Amino acid sequence: MAQLAQSCRPAPRDIDLKGSWSPRLWREIALVAVFYGAYTLVRLLIPHDEGAAYVHARQIMRLEHALGPNLELTLNHALLRVPLLAKAANIFYATAHFLVTLAVLVWLYRRRPREYRWLRTSLLLATAIALVGFWVYPLAPPRFLGTAGFVDPVTAFHSFGLYSSPQAGSLTNQFAAMPSMHAGWAVWCAVAVIASTRRPLVRALAVLHPVITLTVIFSTANHYVLDAVAGITVMAFALLAGLILHLREKRSRPAKDHEVTNKTTIADSPGGQI
């Protein structure tokens, strides 16, 4: 009987170590919910320094004019010539930022737990850094600069949008634009999918997402090129930091797994209990 019981025990090499890579679902839901709630609250609590926001907007405009043509104004006027496309862009700006990012997070958790851990960390880190930028550099978006020729397509076509009602506008800080997390999160989604799959079509769609997002945030006059560049830079730094932590964890994990295997072997061997 002892020999039969011994043979029914799993061999050390059959031990499933996948669970060590998969964070508990309830903990991840709580973490993301608490972090996003704190992110939203801090955005609201940041002083709405309107004067500084417009000063910074003029600084950005002068710098961009010195660097080249006004891409945002060109795209904004082009979008206004196609009302149906403008309304679609308003909806995309209001919803895709959150829905696509959340969908990628859920997909990573369910299908790619090893990549999920460091990519989730990168996303949270970049968002935390962005809060510092919102605080120290309030920035009026281009749609507030009517004298510069910008037109808000939400107002122009009375369509649904992120700030389509006074109530919605009062529940967020519209001067929290530098760096652009619309740009940063879109790049994160692309990197997360590309790093987690080898399917060419899926990778192509992943690349398309930040391209569409950048086009939308410029054409709807919600962001400047420079704050989009800042958002991408912040996300690139966070991704690099997350990847470094991930690689360090991978190097240390084989030693830990080897220790677990050795302990299991000793415990399973005759007379191996201590």
C-alpha positions as CSV (number, residue, x, y, z in Angstrom):
1,M,0.0,0.0,0.0
2,A,2.8,2.4,0.8
3,Q,4.4,1.7,-2.6
4,L,1.0,2.3,-4.3
5,A,0.5,5.6,-2.4
6,Q,4.1,6.7,-3.3
7,S,3.4,6.0,-7.0
8,C,0.3,8.1,-7.0
9,R,2.1,11.2,-5.9
10,P,2.9,13.6,-8.7
11,A,6.5,13.6,-9.8
12,P,8.4,16.9,-9.1
13,R,8.6,17.7,-12.7
14,D,4.8,17.5,-13.0
15,I,4.2,20.2,-10.4
16,D,2.2,23.0,-11.9
17,L,4.0,26.3,-11.3
18,K,1.6,28.3,-13.4
19,G,-0.2,29.5,-10.3
20,S,2.9,31.2,-9.1
21,W,2.7,33.5,-12.1
22,S,-1.1,34.2,-11.9
23,P,-2.1,36.9,-9.3
24,R,-5.3,36.2,-7.5
25,L,-8.3,37.7,-9.4
26,W,-9.9,39.4,-6.4
27,R,-6.6,41.1,-5.5
28,E,-6.1,42.3,-9.1
29,I,-9.7,43.7,-9.3
30,A,-9.2,45.5,-6.0
31,L,-5.8,46.8,-7.1
32,V,-7.0,48.2,-10.4
33,A,-10.2,49.6,-8.9
34,V,-8.4,51.3,-6.0
35,F,-5.7,52.7,-8.3
36,Y,-8.1,54.0,-10.8
37,G,-10.3,55.5,-8.1
38,A,-7.3,57.3,-6.6
39,Y,-6.2,58.4,-10.1
40,T,-9.6,60.0,-10.7
41,L,-9.8,61.6,-7.3
42,V,-6.3,63.1,-7.5
43,R,-7.2,64.5,-10.9
44,L,-10.2,66.2,-9.3
45,L,-8.2,67.5,-6.3
46,I,-5.4,69.0,-8.5
47,P,-5.9,72.8,-8.4
48,H,-7.6,74.0,-11.6
49,D,-5.1,76.8,-12.3
50,E,-6.8,78.3,-15.4
51,G,-4.3,81.1,-15.8
52,A,-1.3,78.8,-15.8
53,A,-3.1,76.4,-18.1
54,Y,-3.5,79.0,-20.8
55,V,0.0,80.3,-20.3
56,H,1.3,76.8,-20.8
57,A,-0.9,76.4,-23.9
58,R,0.6,79.4,-25.5
59,Q,4.1,78.1,-24.7
60,I,3.3,74.8,-26.4
61,M,1.8,76.5,-29.4
62,R,4.9,78.7,-29.8
63,L,7.2,75.8,-29.5
64,E,5.2,73.7,-32.0
65,H,5.1,76.6,-34.5
66,A,8.9,76.8,-34.2
67,L,9.2,73.1,-34.9
68,G,7.0,72.9,-37.9
69,P,3.4,73.1,-39.3
70,N,0.4,73.0,-36.9
71,L,-0.7,69.4,-37.3
72,E,-3.5,69.6,-34.8
73,L,-5.2,72.5,-36.5
74,T,-4.9,70.9,-39.9
75,L,-6.5,67.6,-38.6
76,N,-9.1,69.5,-36.7
77,H,-10.4,71.4,-39.7
78,A,-10.2,68.3,-41.9
79,L,-12.4,66.4,-39.3
80,L,-15.0,69.2,-39.2
81,R,-15.6,68.7,-42.9
82,V,-17.0,65.2,-42.3
83,P,-19.7,65.5,-39.5
84,L,-20.3,61.7,-39.3
85,L,-16.6,61.0,-38.9
86,A,-16.4,63.8,-36.3
87,K,-19.2,62.3,-34.2
88,A,-17.5,58.9,-34.4
89,A,-14.2,60.4,-33.3
90,N,-16.0,62.0,-30.3
91,I,-17.3,58.7,-29.2
92,F,-14.0,57.0,-29.7
93,Y,-12.2,59.6,-27.6
94,A,-14.8,59.3,-24.8
95,T,-14.8,55.5,-24.6
96,A,-11.9,53.6,-26.3
97,H,-9.3,55.1,-23.9
98,F,-10.9,53.1,-21.0
99,L,-12.6,50.1,-22.8
100,V,-9.7,49.0,-24.9
101,T,-7.2,49.3,-22.1
102,L,-9.5,47.3,-19.8
103,A,-10.1,44.7,-22.4
104,V,-6.3,44.2,-22.9
105,L,-5.8,44.0,-19.2
106,V,-8.5,41.2,-18.9
107,W,-7.1,39.4,-21.9
108,L,-3.6,39.5,-20.4
109,Y,-4.8,38.2,-17.1
110,R,-6.7,35.3,-18.6
111,R,-4.4,34.3,-21.4
112,R,-0.9,35.7,-20.7
113,P,-0.4,35.7,-16.9
114,R,3.4,36.0,-17.1
115,E,3.3,39.1,-19.3
116,Y,0.3,40.5,-17.3
117,R,2.3,41.1,-14.1
118,W,5.0,43.4,-15.6
119,L,2.7,45.0,-18.1
120,R,0.2,45.8,-15.4
121,T,3.0,47.3,-13.3
122,S,4.1,49.4,-16.2
123,L,0.6,50.8,-16.7
124,L,0.2,51.8,-13.1
125,L,3.6,53.3,-13.0
126,A,3.1,55.5,-16.0
127,T,-0.3,56.6,-14.8
128,A,1.2,57.6,-11.4
129,I,3.9,59.6,-13.1
130,A,1.3,61.3,-15.3
131,L,-0.4,62.6,-12.1
132,V,2.8,64.6,-11.3
133,G,2.7,66.1,-14.7
134,F,-1.0,67.1,-14.3
135,W,-0.1,68.8,-11.1
136,V,3.0,70.8,-12.0
137,Y,2.0,71.6,-15.6
138,P,-1.7,72.3,-16.1
139,L,-2.5,72.7,-19.8
140,A,-5.5,74.1,-21.6
141,P,-6.4,71.7,-24.5
142,P,-6.5,73.1,-28.1
143,R,-10.3,73.1,-28.1
144,F,-10.2,75.9,-25.6
145,L,-8.2,78.1,-28.0
146,G,-10.9,79.3,-30.3
147,T,-8.9,82.4,-31.1
148,A,-6.2,80.1,-32.6
149,G,-8.8,78.6,-35.0
150,F,-9.6,75.3,-33.1
151,V,-13.1,74.1,-32.9
152,D,-14.5,71.5,-30.4
153,P,-16.4,68.9,-32.6
154,V,-18.5,67.9,-29.6
155,T,-19.8,71.5,-29.3
156,A,-19.9,72.1,-33.1
157,F,-22.1,69.0,-33.8
158,H,-23.9,68.8,-30.4
159,S,-22.8,65.1,-30.2
160,F,-21.9,62.7,-27.4
161,G,-18.4,63.2,-26.1
162,L,-16.3,63.0,-23.0
163,Y,-17.2,66.6,-22.0
164,S,-20.5,66.9,-23.7
165,S,-22.4,68.1,-20.7
166,P,-21.5,70.7,-18.0
167,Q,-21.9,67.9,-15.4
168,A,-19.3,65.7,-17.1
169,G,-16.9,68.7,-17.5
170,S,-17.2,69.5,-13.8
171,L,-16.4,65.9,-12.7
172,T,-12.9,66.0,-14.1
173,N,-9.9,68.3,-14.5
174,Q,-9.9,69.4,-18.2
175,F,-6.5,70.9,-17.7
176,A,-4.9,67.5,-16.9
177,A,-3.5,67.1,-20.4
178,M,0.3,67.0,-20.0
179,P,1.3,64.2,-20.5
180,S,-1.4,62.7,-22.6
181,M,-2.5,59.4,-21.2
182,H,-4.7,58.8,-24.2
183,A,-1.5,58.5,-26.2
184,G,0.3,56.6,-23.4
185,W,-2.3,54.1,-22.7
186,A,-2.8,53.4,-26.5
187,V,0.9,52.7,-26.9
188,W,0.7,50.4,-23.8
189,C,-2.1,48.4,-25.4
190,A,-0.1,48.0,-28.6
191,V,3.1,46.9,-26.8
192,A,1.1,44.6,-24.5
193,V,-0.5,42.8,-27.4
194,I,2.6,42.6,-29.6
195,A,4.6,41.3,-26.7
196,S,2.0,38.6,-25.9
197,T,1.1,37.1,-29.3
198,R,2.8,36.1,-32.6
199,R,-0.2,36.4,-34.8
200,P,0.5,39.0,-37.6
201,L,-3.1,40.1,-37.9
202,V,-3.5,40.7,-34.2
203,R,-0.2,42.6,-34.1
204,A,-1.2,44.7,-37.0
205,L,-4.5,45.6,-35.3
206,A,-2.5,46.4,-32.1
207,V,-0.3,48.9,-34.0
208,L,-3.4,50.5,-35.6
209,H,-4.9,51.4,-32.2
210,P,-2.4,54.1,-31.2
211,V,-2.3,55.4,-34.8
212,I,-6.1,55.9,-34.6
213,T,-5.9,57.3,-31.1
214,L,-3.3,59.9,-32.0
215,T,-5.3,60.9,-35.0
216,V,-8.4,61.3,-32.9
217,I,-6.9,63.2,-30.0
218,F,-5.3,65.7,-32.5
219,S,-8.3,66.1,-34.8
220,T,-10.8,66.5,-31.9
221,A,-8.5,69.3,-30.5
222,N,-8.1,67.5,-27.2
223,H,-4.3,67.3,-27.2
224,Y,-1.2,68.8,-28.7
225,V,1.6,66.8,-30.4
226,L,4.0,67.7,-27.6
227,D,1.8,66.3,-24.8
228,A,1.2,63.2,-26.8
229,V,5.0,62.8,-27.2
230,A,5.3,63.3,-23.4
231,G,2.7,60.6,-22.8
232,I,4.5,58.2,-25.0
233,T,7.8,59.0,-23.4
234,V,6.4,58.4,-19.9
235,M,4.9,55.1,-21.0
236,A,8.2,54.0,-22.7
237,F,10.0,54.7,-19.4
238,A,7.4,52.7,-17.4
239,L,7.5,49.8,-19.8
240,L,11.3,49.7,-19.6
241,A,11.2,49.7,-15.8
242,G,8.5,47.0,-15.7
243,L,10.5,44.9,-18.1
244,I,13.7,45.2,-16.1
245,L,11.8,44.1,-12.9
246,H,10.2,41.2,-14.9
247,L,13.6,40.0,-16.1
248,R,15.1,40.1,-12.6
249,E,12.2,38.1,-11.3
250,K,12.6,35.5,-14.1
251,R,16.3,35.1,-13.2
252,S,15.5,34.6,-9.6
253,R,12.5,32.3,-10.1
254,P,14.4,29.2,-11.5
255,A,16.4,29.1,-8.2
256,K,13.2,29.3,-6.2
257,D,11.5,26.6,-8.3
258,H,14.5,24.4,-8.0
259,E,14.4,24.8,-4.2
260,V,10.7,23.8,-4.2
261,T,11.4,20.8,-6.4
262,N,14.2,19.6,-4.1
263,K,12.0,19.9,-1.0
264,T,9.3,18.0,-2.7
265,T,11.7,15.3,-3.7
266,I,13.1,15.0,-0.2
267,A,9.6,14.8,1.3
268,D,8.5,12.2,-1.1
269,S,11.5,9.9,-0.7
270,P,11.3,7.0,1.8
271,G,12.2,8.3,5.2
272,G,12.5,11.8,3.8
273,Q,10.2,13.4,6.3
274,I,11.8,15.6,8.9
